[in-house]
Amino acid sequence: MEQRRVYEEVEPEVEWSTGRRRSRTVLEIALPGFRKEQVRVQVDNHGMLRATGERPPAARGGRWVRFKKDLRLPDNCDADAVRARFDDHKLIITLPLVAAAVDVDESSATSPEFKTPPALSPVHAAAAASSYSYAR
């Protein structure tokens, strides 16, 4: 007879950074104890990113550990180019940003401007209707 799984929900540490040329935003999620095959990243058609994972208990009879992080992508993110990798117990997600359409005075402009991503906030799971998987 198979035992029912008992889960411990964890809230992983998340760190945001912007690339040097502001052409991308990088999200790092600390996942100690997780392996690459236990983690999944999805982007849906509504501009939502979902990172999930679960791992078995460390000891027999212990609890499974799982997490779920739902985040809204910046308006200027190229959702089709989002990439994720798992390195040293961290999930690293790169969000490429596209140049904003800006009226430019030709005499003073030398380089394109990039829109700063808006503040990102957690959202409800109901937003993830259809999705792509970017697990790597």
C-alpha positions as CSV (number, residue, x, y, z in Angstrom):
1,M,0.0,0.0,0.0
2,E,1.4,3.4,-1.1
3,Q,1.7,6.1,1.6
4,R,0.1,9.4,1.0
5,R,2.6,12.2,0.4
6,V,2.8,14.9,3.0
7,Y,4.3,18.2,1.8
8,E,6.2,21.1,3.3
9,E,5.6,24.3,1.3
10,V,8.7,26.5,1.1
11,E,9.1,30.1,0.0
12,P,12.5,30.3,-1.7
13,E,14.7,33.4,-1.6
14,V,14.4,35.5,-4.8
15,E,16.8,38.0,-6.1
16,W,16.3,40.4,-9.1
17,S,19.1,42.1,-11.1
18,T,19.3,44.1,-14.3
19,G,21.9,43.4,-17.0
20,R,24.7,46.0,-17.6
21,R,23.0,47.4,-20.7
22,R,19.5,47.1,-19.2
23,S,18.6,44.7,-22.1
24,R,17.6,42.0,-19.7
25,T,16.4,41.2,-16.2
26,V,17.8,38.2,-14.3
27,L,15.8,36.4,-11.6
28,E,17.7,34.0,-9.3
29,I,15.7,31.6,-7.1
30,A,17.7,29.9,-4.3
31,L,16.7,26.2,-4.2
32,P,18.9,24.3,-1.7
33,G,18.4,20.6,-1.9
34,F,16.7,20.6,-5.3
35,R,18.1,19.1,-8.5
36,K,17.5,20.3,-12.1
37,E,15.0,17.6,-12.9
38,Q,12.9,18.5,-9.9
39,V,12.3,22.1,-11.1
40,R,10.1,23.5,-13.9
41,V,9.6,26.9,-15.5
42,Q,6.6,27.9,-17.6
43,V,5.5,31.1,-19.3
44,D,1.8,31.5,-20.3
45,N,0.0,33.5,-22.9
46,H,-1.0,36.1,-20.4
47,G,2.5,37.3,-19.4
48,M,2.9,35.2,-16.3
49,L,5.9,33.2,-15.3
50,R,5.5,30.2,-13.0
51,A,8.4,28.3,-11.4
52,T,7.6,25.1,-9.5
53,G,9.4,22.2,-8.0
54,E,9.1,19.3,-5.6
55,R,11.7,17.0,-4.1
56,P,11.4,13.8,-2.0
57,P,12.0,13.7,1.7
58,A,15.6,13.6,3.0
59,A,14.7,10.8,5.4
60,R,12.3,7.9,5.2
61,G,8.8,8.9,6.3
62,G,9.7,12.6,6.1
63,R,7.9,15.3,4.2
64,W,8.2,16.1,0.5
65,V,9.3,19.7,-0.1
66,R,7.7,21.9,-2.8
67,F,7.5,25.5,-3.9
68,K,5.6,27.6,-6.4
69,K,6.4,31.1,-7.5
70,D,4.1,33.1,-9.9
71,L,5.3,36.4,-11.3
72,R,4.1,38.8,-13.9
73,L,6.6,39.4,-16.7
74,P,7.6,43.1,-17.4
75,D,5.5,44.6,-20.2
76,N,8.7,45.0,-22.3
77,C,9.8,41.4,-21.8
78,D,10.2,39.1,-24.9
79,A,8.3,36.1,-23.5
80,D,9.3,33.9,-26.4
81,A,13.0,34.4,-25.5
82,V,12.8,33.7,-21.8
83,R,15.5,31.2,-20.8
84,A,16.1,29.2,-17.6
85,R,19.1,27.2,-16.3
86,F,19.8,25.5,-13.0
87,D,23.3,26.0,-11.5
88,D,24.6,25.3,-8.0
89,H,21.2,25.0,-6.3
90,K,19.9,28.2,-8.0
91,L,17.3,28.6,-10.7
92,I,18.5,31.4,-13.0
93,I,15.9,32.9,-15.3
94,T,16.8,35.4,-17.9
95,L,14.1,37.8,-19.1
96,P,15.2,39.6,-22.3
97,L,13.8,43.1,-22.6
98,V,12.9,44.8,-25.9
99,A,13.6,48.5,-26.7
100,A,10.7,50.8,-25.9
101,A,9.2,52.8,-28.7
102,V,10.2,56.4,-27.9
103,D,10.0,59.7,-29.8
104,V,13.6,60.7,-30.1
105,D,15.1,64.1,-31.0
106,E,17.7,63.1,-33.6
107,S,20.1,65.8,-32.6
108,S,20.5,64.5,-29.0
109,A,20.0,60.7,-29.4
110,T,22.9,58.4,-29.6
111,S,21.5,55.1,-28.3
112,P,18.1,53.5,-27.8
113,E,16.4,53.7,-24.5
114,F,15.1,50.6,-22.6
115,K,12.0,50.6,-20.5
116,T,12.7,49.8,-16.8
117,P,10.6,46.8,-15.8
118,P,7.7,47.6,-13.5
119,A,7.7,46.2,-10.0
120,L,6.9,42.5,-10.1
121,S,4.4,41.0,-7.8
122,P,3.2,37.5,-7.0
123,V,-0.2,36.7,-8.6
124,H,-2.8,34.0,-8.2
125,A,-2.5,30.6,-9.8
126,A,-5.7,31.2,-11.8
127,A,-3.8,33.3,-14.3
128,A,-2.0,30.4,-15.7
129,A,-4.4,29.0,-18.3
130,S,-2.3,27.9,-21.2
131,S,1.5,27.7,-20.9
132,Y,4.8,27.0,-22.6
133,S,7.5,25.1,-20.8
134,Y,11.0,26.5,-20.7
135,A,12.6,23.8,-18.5
136,R,16.2,23.4,-19.3
